[in-house]
Amino acid sequence: MRKIISAALGVVCVAVSANAQPFSADDLARRTIERRAVEAAIWGMPLVNTDAMREAYFRDVGAKYNDICYFSTPQNWKFQVTTPNASTNYIYFNYNLKDGPVVVEIPAAIGAGLLGSMVNAWDEPMNDVGPAGLDQGKGAKYLLLPPDFNAEIPAGYFPVKYPTYNGYSLYRAIRNSPSETDVAAALALVKKIRVYPLAQAANPPEQRYIDIYGKTFDGIADFDERFFERLNRMVQEEPVLPRDLITMGMLKSIGIEKGKAFKPDAATQTILRAAAQEAKAQFIEGLTSYSQPWWPDRKWSPPDPKGIKSGFTFQTADMLDVDARGWANYSAFGLPKKTGESLVYLFAFSDSSGERLSGERTYTVHIPANVPAKQYWSMIVYAVDTAALIREAPVVTLDSYNQAMQRNADGSVDIYFGPKAPEGKEANWIYTAPGKAFFPAMRFYDPDKPLFEKTWKLSDLEQISNL
C-alpha cells in the first residue's frame, strides 16, 4: 500500500512540476501589493473615515482640536459625512490626547435633549452621553484618558480610557418641538458644552463655538491612492493594538511601516488606486446586499447586528470581523454604544418588487398614522456611492417636525422620491439624482412599543414612474 501511495504521489509531483507556470520575482511582488492593499483598505476603513472628517474639521470650517462645531439649523447636503440625520442640530468636535487627558463637560439636558457618543480613532464608541450615558442626562464632567495614562485619576470626573490618541464626539441637541422657543433652548444647551485639556482645568480657555450651517464640510474619504496616504498618517499617529500585529506586518508589503516615510512609486500608486476602488466595491456590496427585514414581509432592515452586539467594535472572543466593520464604517460613523433604546433606524435598497432603487425613477412610501416615535421621526435619502447626502439636493429629508408637509385625513403621510416632485406633492417630496443608486433611511427617535411589537408597519417603496 505504501509503495502504491508513494508511486501515486510521485506521478502527481511530476505532473505538477511539468505543468507549473512559475511567477517571476516582479510578478510575486506586484501580486503581493495587490492583494494586501485591498485587505489593508478593508481593515483601515475606520481610521481613514476618522481622518477624512478630521481634515474637513480643520480645512473646511477652520476648527482646531477642542473647538465645538454645531448646526444652528439642521444641515443640508453640504454636510458630507456618512449617513447623517438632517433633522437635528448636530454637535461635532475632534480632540487629541497625545499631550494628556481632555475634559468634556456635558450640561444637564434641561429644555432640550442631548445625546450622542464619544468615539475613538477606530470609530468605536467609548461612552454615550445623555440618558444612555453615565451622566443619565443630568450632566457631568468626563475625563478622556490617553492610552499611556498611568497617573492617579482626579476626583469629580467620569474617566474614559482611550486605546487611541485621536477621537471625536458626535452629539445631537434634540428640540422638544419646532417652535422658536424650543430651538433656542436646544442651541443654548449646545453653548454649555466645554472641552479643554485637564492641565488647564483650573483656568479653562475660552470655548470656541463654530456654527457650520451652510458651510461645505467634505468629510468623505477618497477611494484612490489618497486613501492610503490617510491610512499611513493614522498608523503613524496611533499606537499599535495587539489585535493588529499581523496586519502591521502585511502593511509593510505596501510601504506602510511605523516610523518610516510612505513613498510609493508610480507603479505602486496605480495598484493602490485600483485596490481602493475594489475595497469600495466590496463595501457597497456588503451594504446593499445585507438584508434582515424588520417585518418579514417588508424590505426595511436595521443595521447589521454584528455591530450592535459588539458595541460597534466588531470584535468577539473568537475574531475581529474586519469585513463587516469595513462596510459598516463605509456607511456610518459616530454610532452609540447602546442602541435600540433611544433610536431605531431602518434602511431599504429595493422597492416592493425587489428591484434596486434608482434616482431617475419616482417612488412613493406610505407612512401610517401614529408613528411609534415619541420624540420625532425622519425620512432621509443617501447616495449609495458615498453613503452621504446627495450633492446639490434641494430637499434631503422630511420629518414629523415639518409643518408644511401634507398629512392625510387619518394622520398618515405619503412621501415621494424622485428627480422632480409630482405635481401638487412638492411639500412631500425628497430629491434623488438621475442615474444614481440611492437608499432611504427611516429613523424613530424614542421608539415606542408598536415598533418593537411589529404591530405598526411601514410600507415598502412603490415605483410610480420611470423617467
N, C-alpha and C positions, 0 to 999 in steps of 0.2 A: 504493500500500500504506500509506504513511504517513497519507494522508487517511482511509483506512478505519479504521486503528487509532485516530487522533485522534477520529474520529466515534464509534467504539465506546466509547472512554474517556469521552467527553462524555456519552453515554447513561447509562453506569454511574454517573458522578458525579451526574447529575441524579436518578437513581433512588435512590441512597443518601441524597442530601440530602432528597428528598421523604419518605422513609420513616424518617429518623433520629428517635430519641427522645432528645433531649439531656438529660444529667443536670444537675440543679441543683447549685449550689456545695455545699449541705448533703449531697446525695447523694454527691458525689465525696469529701467529707471523711469521711463515715461509711464508705464502701466502702474507702477507703484504710486507715483504722484497722482495719477488719475483716480485710482480707487480710494486712496487715503484722503484726497482733497474733498471728495463727496462726503465721506464719513466725518471728516473734520467739520464741514459745514453743518451737517445734521447735529453733531454734538455741540457745536458752538453757537447755534441759533439764539439761545437766551442771552449770551454775552453780547452778541452783535446787536440784538434788538435794544438792549440797555444802552450800548454805546451810541447807536443812531439817535435815540431820544435825548441822550445827554448832549450830543453835538447840537441838536436843534435848540436845546435849552440855552446853550452858550451862544450859538451863532445867530439864531433867528429872532430871539427875544432879548438878547443882551443880558442874560442872567449869569450869576456866579453861584458857586455852591452855597446852599442855605437860603438863597432868595426864594420867596414863595410866589409862584406863578398861579394865577387864578383867572376864571372867566366871570366877568361882571354880568354877562349874558350867555346863556348856553351856546356852545360853539357851533360853527358851521363847518363846511367841508375843509376849511383851511387848517383844521387841527388834524394833521396827517399822522396818526398813530393807529395801531391795530384795534379794530372794533370798539371805538369809544362810544359812550352814550352821548346824545346830543340834546338831552332834555334836562340836564342838571348843571350846576355850577361846579366844575372840577377845580381841584387844587392839586398842583404838581410841583415837586421840588426835588433836586438832587443834593446829595451830601457825600462827603468823603471822610473816612475815619482814619486815614493814614497818619494824621497828626494828633490823634487822640479822640476820646469819646465826644459825641454830639448830643445835645439836649433838644428834645422836641416837646414843646408844651402844647397840650391839647386842651381846649376850653370845655367847660360843661356845655352840653347841647341844649341850650335854652333859646327858645324862639325859632329853632330850626333843627333839623337833623344833621349829624356829621358822622360819616362812616367811611371806611376805606382801609388801606393796608400800608405797612412799611415793608419794603421789598429789598432783597439783596441783589448783587450783580447778576446772579443766575436766575433772576426773576422768580425767586421763591419767596412767598410771603413769610415774613418773620413774626409779624404781630398785627392783629386788627385793632383799629381804634373805633370808638363808638360803642353801641350796645353789645357787640360781639367781642369787644376788646377787654383788656384788663381794667380799663377805666370805666367800663359799663355805661358810657355816656355821661359820666359825672365829671370828666376832666381829670387830667393827671400830667405828670412830667415823666416822659420816657427817656431813658439814657441808653443810647446806642453805642455799644462797645465794639472796638475793633477785634479782629481775630487773635491778635497777640497781646491783648489786655490781660494783665495778671495782678493789677493793684487792687486794693480794697475798694469796694463799691460804696460810694457815699449814700447816706440815708435820704429818703424822700423821693426816690425815683423807682420806676419800674425798669429794671435792667433788661436789655435785649442784646444778646451776644451774637455778633455777625460773623459768618465764615469768610466774608469778603470786605474789602475796604470801601468799595463803591456801593451805593444804594440809592433808592429814591422812595418817595411816598406819593401815593395817589389817593386822594380823598374826594368825597362828594358832599357838598353842602346841599341838603335836601330842604326845599321850601315846603312849608305847610300848605301853601296854595299859590296861585299865580298873582295874587294881589301885590300891589306895590309895597305894602307894609311887610308882608312875609318875605318878599325878595330882599328888601332892605335888611331884615333880620338875619337872613342867610348870609349876606355879604358881611354883616357886622361880625358874625361868628368867624368867618374867614380871617378877619383882621385881628382876631385874638390869638391865632396860632403863632408860635415863636419857635425859631430854630437857631441855635448858636453853639459854639464849642463849650464843653464843660469848663475849660480853662478860663472862660470869660463869664462864668455863671454869676460871679459877684457883681459884675457890671456889664450885662449883655449889650452888644452893639445894637444900634437902631435896626429894626427889622425892615427889610426891603420887600415890598409887595409889588408885583408887576401884573397889571391887567393885560392878558394876551388875547382878549377877544378881538377878532378882525385881523390878527397877525398870522401870517403863514408859519406854521410850526411843522417842518418837514422831518418827521422822525421815523420814516420808513427806511429799512435797510436796502442798500443797493445789491442786487444779485449779479455781481460781476467780480472782477479782481479786487474791487474795493471792499467786498465782504471780508476778504482775508486780511486786509490791512486793519480793519476794525478788530477782527479776531486776534491778530497779533498784539494790537495795542492793549486789549483787555487781558490777554495771557501775561503780558509783561507787568501789568499793574496789580494783578491779583495773586494771592497765594495758591499753590497747587494743592488741591484736596486729595486725600488718599484714594478716593474712588476714581480719580482721573489720571493716575500714574501711567497706566498703559496707553491712554490716549496721548499723553505728552510725548511718549516715545514715538507714536505714529506721526504726530505733528512735525517732528524733526525731519521726516521724509519730505515735507513740503516747504521746509525752510523756516518754520516757526519753532524757536527754541528759546527757553527762558534765558534772559540776559544777553541775547545776541540780536544783531540787526536782521531785519527781514528784507531781503533784497532779491526777489525773484527776477530771473531774466525774462526776456520777451517770450520765449517758448513756454516757460512755466506759467507766465501770466495768461497765456492763451488757454492752457489746461485749467487754470484756476477759474477763469471766466466760465468755461463750459461746466465745471464742477458745481459752481454756484447755481447755474441755471438748472442743472439736473436735481440738485437738492431742493430747489424751489418747486420743481415739478412734483417731487415726492411729497413735499408739504401740502401742495394743493390737492394731490390725490388723496392723501390721508384726511384732509379737512372735508373734502366734498363727498368722499365715499363712506365716511362714517355715518352710521345710522343705528340709533337705539330709540325708536319713537316713544315719545311721552304717552301718546294714546296709540294703541295698537293699529287703529285704522287711519292714522294721520301721518304726515311726513315730518312733523316738527320733532326735533331731537334736542336734548340738553347737551352740554359739553361731555367729552369722553370721561367716564367715571374714574379712569386711572389717575387723572389729575386730582380730582376731588378727594378720592380715598387716600392719596398720599400727601395731602396738603400742598399740591402742585409742586412737589419735589420729584415726582415720578420715580421715586426710589422705594424699594421694599427690602425685606431681609435677603431676598434672593437675587435682585437685579436692579439696574438702573435702566429704565426704558427710554433710551435716547431717541428712538423713532417717534414715540408718542409725544415726548417732550418737545421734539423739534417742530412738529406741525402745530402743537398747541401754542408754542411761542411764536410761530409764524402768524398765528391768527389772533392772539390776545396778549395782554400784559396787565400787570398790577392786580391779579386776582386775589380774592380774600382767602385767608387761612381757613375760615369756616364759611361754607356756602350752603345754600338751600334753606336758610332760615330767614335772612333779610332780603334775599334776591334769588329769583329763578329766571333764567333766560333760555330761550328755545330758538333754534335755527332751522331753516329749510333751504334746500338746494334744488328741489324739484317741485313741479306743480302736481295737481291732483292725479294726473295721468302718469306721473313718474318721469316726465321729460324735464331735463335740466332747464333752469331759469336763464333767460337771455334778455338783454336790455332793450332790444328792438321791439319786443312784444309787450302787450298790455295785459295786466293781470288784475284780479281783484281778490280780496280776502275779507271774509265776514267775521267781525268780532262781536260775539253775542253780548247782550246786556249783562250787567253785574259782574264785570271783570274781577276775578278774585285777587285784587291788589289793593291793600288798604291805604298805601301811600299814593301810588300812581302807576300807570302802565305806559310803555312806549313801544312804538314800532319804528324800526330804522333799517336802512339799506346800506350794504357794503359791496365793494368790488372784490371779486374772487382773486384777481391777480395782485392785489395789495393787502387784502383784508382790512382796508381803510375806507373812509367815506369817499364816494365818487367825486373826483375832482370837478370843479366848476358846477356842481349840482346846485340848482336853485332851491330845492327842498330835499332835505336828507332824512327827516323824521316827522312823525306825528305822535301825539301823546294825549293823555287824558287832561293835561293842563290846558290844551289848546281849545280856546272858546270859539274860534271861527270854524272849526271842523263840524260838519253837518252830522247830527245824530238822527237816527230813525225814530219813529214814534215810540217804539218799545225800549229805547235807550241803547240799542245796538249801533254799531258803526261799520260802514263799508269803506275800505281803503283801496286805492288804486295805485298800481305801479306801472310805469311806462315812460317812454321818451317825451311824451306830452300828455297833459291832463285830458281825460274825456270831457266833452263839453258839459258844463254845469257842475263838474266834480273837482274843480280846481282846489277847493279847500280840503279835499280828502285825498290828495294826490302826492306821491313821492316819486322823484325823478329816478330813472335808470338810463344808462348810456347805451345807445345802439351798438350792437356787436360785442358787448361786454357781458360776460357772465357775472351775475350778482347773487347775493343772498340776503334775505331779510332776517332780522332778529326781533323777537318779541320779549320784552322784559317785564317782570312782575315785581314791583317793589313792595316789600312787606306782604308776601303772598299769603292767601287765605286758604282755608280747608278745601273748598271746592276744587282748587287746582290740584292739590295732593291726592284728593279722593277721586280725581278724574271725572267728576260729575259735571264740571264745566269744560267745554271743548272749543278750541279754536279751529276754524275751518282751514283747509288747505288752500293754496293759491289756485285760482281758476283762470285759465287763459281766455281772454275775450276778444283779442285781435292779434294779428301778426303782420306788422308793417313791413 
